[in-house]
Amino acid sequence: MELVDALRTTGAVRDFLDDPVDDEALVRILDRARFAPSGGNRQGWRVVVVKDPAVRSGVRDIYVAGWAEYQAQRAAGLTPFAPITDTAAEADALERASRDGVVADSFLGDFAENFDTVPALLVVLVDIGMLAAVDRDLDRYTFAGGASVYPFAWSIMLAAREEGLRGVITTIAIRREPALKKLLNVNDELAVAALIALGHPKSQPKHLKRMAVDEFVTIDRVGGPPFEVMNRASS
Ligand SMILES: Cc1cc2nc3c(=O)[nH]c(=O)nc-3n(C[C@H](O)[C@H](O)[C@H](O)COP(=O)(O)O)c2cc1C
């Protein structure tokens, strides 16, 4: 498919037809995604394709537990799991989620409820010893290491388009990473980066809600003049 179209229309899809996803298609997707960049070209990613219904069911329960926490924080008006947040309000929301469980303030939603039945479920892991976490010594939350695995995850999403597949990158199950790792027999060196659901979509999202270029690009400094040529190009 055309690159610009893929970049502009690869939104999150959580609603799938029952049609299965061929292993051949998954292999092609992974074979294209493997060309993603990583710091020092270390390619620390590993992938588990989860097929066993019992394992999927365990993953679903883990997903749902995290999702209840996410929803409780959202209901409290927080940005869920933001490294900088109102910690008292967050603790309160998390306490509510653990008390009420899956029947937290807002309903769970079909996707979380049926997470075990998504047509294809890929767990993206990463070898922490292979990450170029150049911000690890700074006095702030670190995220540069993720840049050595999330381009790969995004390449999976883009490569899936070529197969007529859609899906969503999810991370909420990482809230219960120890349980997830136990379930999937993951060793200590690996961390869970994402769970990717893929399938044949019930509908095709086209117009994604995103900021305009002049809302996030300035010249020479933060708060500087907007990069207006780019702005015109984005409309
Ligand atoms: C790092 C990351 C983590 C995400 N985690 C979840 C998740 O746990 N569950 C979920 O349903 N969606 C998850 N999403 C999907 C986002 O909610 C989605 O990309 C965003 O809301 C934009 O949606 P849109 O493409 O429909 O506009 C995640 C996306 C990213 C990039």
The ligand as an ORCA input file, in Angstrom:
! r2SCAN-3c Opt
* xyz 0 1
  C       2.562      2.720     23.660
  C       1.094      2.503     23.430
  C       0.355      1.807     24.375
  C      -0.994      1.567     24.169
  N      -1.691      0.782     25.061
  C      -2.983      0.461     24.812
  C      -3.670     -0.457     25.633
  O      -3.127     -0.994     26.585
  N      -4.951     -0.760     25.318
  C      -5.581     -0.194     24.239
  O      -6.753     -0.508     24.009
  N      -4.952      0.691     23.444
  C      -3.666      1.010     23.676
  N      -2.987      1.851     22.833
  C      -3.668      2.447     21.672
  C      -3.915      3.927     21.856
  O      -4.982      4.086     22.768
  C      -4.222      4.545     20.500
  O      -3.082      4.400     19.679
  C      -4.548      6.018     20.606
  O      -5.635      6.258     21.473
  C      -4.880      6.605     19.228
  O      -6.057      5.998     18.771
  P      -6.533      6.155     17.257
  O      -5.458      5.595     16.391
  O      -7.826      5.351     17.189
  O      -6.750      7.600     17.007
  C      -1.641      2.089     23.017
  C      -0.876      2.795     22.072
  C       0.458      2.978     22.268
  C       1.269      3.696     21.188
*
